[in-house]
């Protein structure tokens, strides 16, 4: 049997050229074997997770963005012992800059605008785990071109 309770909060606002978004989920989840009278912590369900994202419109049509994503304590089943093992909590940072160009002054059809974006995820190369001995991606640099 799985028993969970928690709360989720989401908020966003725009102040001039600055946009802010935040989300937070706090939860308590227990996994019980009612016949054996054993309660474990389920895998991949942290006690808290969320983040803050900010974006700003800069001169020359550039957009600058950044985010902080937090994952709280969570558990995994250690394959060597079969026991619950606690995974470390932590936060990762990301940043990006983008620019959009209009190809055609009117209409919204194919190739009406182009967007280029450069981003770095997990800037600090923080080792985060969502399963025992299996890390999530480390630092990642992305260059993206989108055609609309």
Secondary structure, 3 states (H helix, E strand, C coil): CEEEEEEEEEEEEEECCEEEEEEEEEEEEEEEECCCCEEECCECCCCEEEEEEEEEECHHHEEEEEEEEEECCEEEECCCCCCEEEECCEEEEEEEEEEEEECCCCCCCCCCEEEEEEEEECCCCCCCEEECCEECCCCEEEEEEEEC
